[in-house]
Amino acid sequence: MTRIKKIILFLLPPPNWRVPVIVLMGALFGIGGYAFVVSNAVSYLSDDPATCVNCHVMGPQFATWFHSSHREHANCNDCHVPQDNLIKQYYFKAQDGLRHATIFTLNTTPDPIVMHEAGQRVVQANCQRCHDHTNQFVTSGQVTFDHVQEGRGQLCWDCHRDVPHGTVRGAASVPNARVPVPQSTMPEWLRLQQNR
């Protein structure tokens, strides 16, 4: 018996389990594919700020950014994702995206939304990266996240509190803000049935 055939036989379930395993695998792939489409997963590969509103909980962050001075110069990824190399950028996006999806799915979104430590580290580095021309004249512009952890300085937004999201936070902070609304993923035939 060849080595490949042995591996295939080892991986196949016993004959009386094949139908249940095929049904289970089909269900898992079906649910996974549906979740991929419903979550608009491909959009997360882009830099479009409207992507951040795929979850309605990010409406206040989008609205406050949209009316800030940063709108013309930086999108969400410019501040909230590492910019030093492409692999690190997409790894962080995937890791942070899975974290956000889990929080959203389990309905454990804090109000107001607060950045976790890895996000703070990235935003601090990106503030310094974009504003390096002014940081050479200001000693506080040289403070890293590690310095702050050691008690030797403050994060950029400790002083620049209104940039770019403002000081008013929370889901109810901008109730009438106009933000892009994701299109419904409900199939047309089901929508017609629902409207009967």
C-alpha positions, 0 to 999 in steps of 0.5 A: 500500500502506498504512503499516500493511500495510507494517509487517505485511509487514516483521514477518512472516517469509518464507513458508518460515520461517513454520511454524518461527517459529510453532513457536518462538514457541509454544515460547517462550510455552509455556515462559514461561507454564509458568515463570510458573505454576511460580514462582508469580510472582503471589505476588510482588506481595503482602506475604506473608512466605511468598512469600519461601520460594517458593525453599527457600534462604530458609528460614533467613531466614524462620524467624529473622524469624518468631521475632524481635521484628520479626514483629509489626511488619514483613514482608520487604518493609517492610525489604527494599523501598523504601517511598518510592513505589509505582513505586520499590517495584515496580521494585526488587521486579522487579529484585531478584526477577529477580536472585534468580531468576537466582541460584537458577536457576543454582544460584549462591546464596551460603551464607550469603546476603549482601545486595548493595549496593542491598539494604543501602542500602534496609534501612538507609533502612528501619531509619531510617524505622521507628525515626525516633522513637529516631534523634532521640536517637542520632547513629548513627541519622542515618548513611546508607549513603553515610556508611558508604561514606565511613567515617563510621559503621556500618550499623544491623545492625553493632551490632544483629547479632541483629535480626531474623535473628540471627547464625547464618546459612546453609542448615544453620543452622535445619535443623528450622525449620518454614517454609511449603512451596510447593505442588507444581506437578506436575499430578495426572495426572503425579503419579499416573503417577509413583506407579505 
